[in-house]
Amino acid sequence: MLLLFPITSQPPHAGRFAVEIPATEKRRAGLDIALRLWIVLDEYNQDVVGKSFYLEPEEPLGRLSRVFFLPVMKEFIAYRARARSEPPGLIPGARMRGSCPMRSLPRALQPAC
């Protein structure tokens, strides 16, 4: 299973589950370091690696480091678990019970919730 998260230059709205990409990570990933960029974690596509039309057989431009991405993915997993336990009708990106979904990330990676 492959999860594809959008990267945007648009600042996320309050209550969205997104994290800003630091300059060092933008360099590693081959992204424009002059732009402020966010990974949006409350919307994504699922795909199967061997059958993906999203993956190109070319060399990647770069990638995010594990030091940056693993804490983000741990928060994503916790977020999904909370979202599944919430009553129907709640917007997945909305704040849940007054909490910010990324508070356990290192301070430099925390969004403004």
PEGIMO-V323235 format. One line per field, one symbol per residue. psi: psi as a letter, one per 40 degrees, with the letter a starting at -180 (. if undefined). burial: # if it has 24 or more other C-alpha atoms within 12 Angstrom, else .. A space follows every 10 residues. Layout:
BEGIN
psi = ???
burial = ???
END
This chain:
BEGIN
psi = hhhhhihieh hiiheigihi hiddddddef iheeihiihh eehiiiihde ehedhifihi daiiiddddd dddddddddd ddddeiiiei hdeiihfeih eedeiiddeh ig.
burial = ....#.#... .#..###### ##..##.... #.....#### ###....... .......... ...#...##. .##.##..#. ..#....... .#####...# ###.#...## #..
END
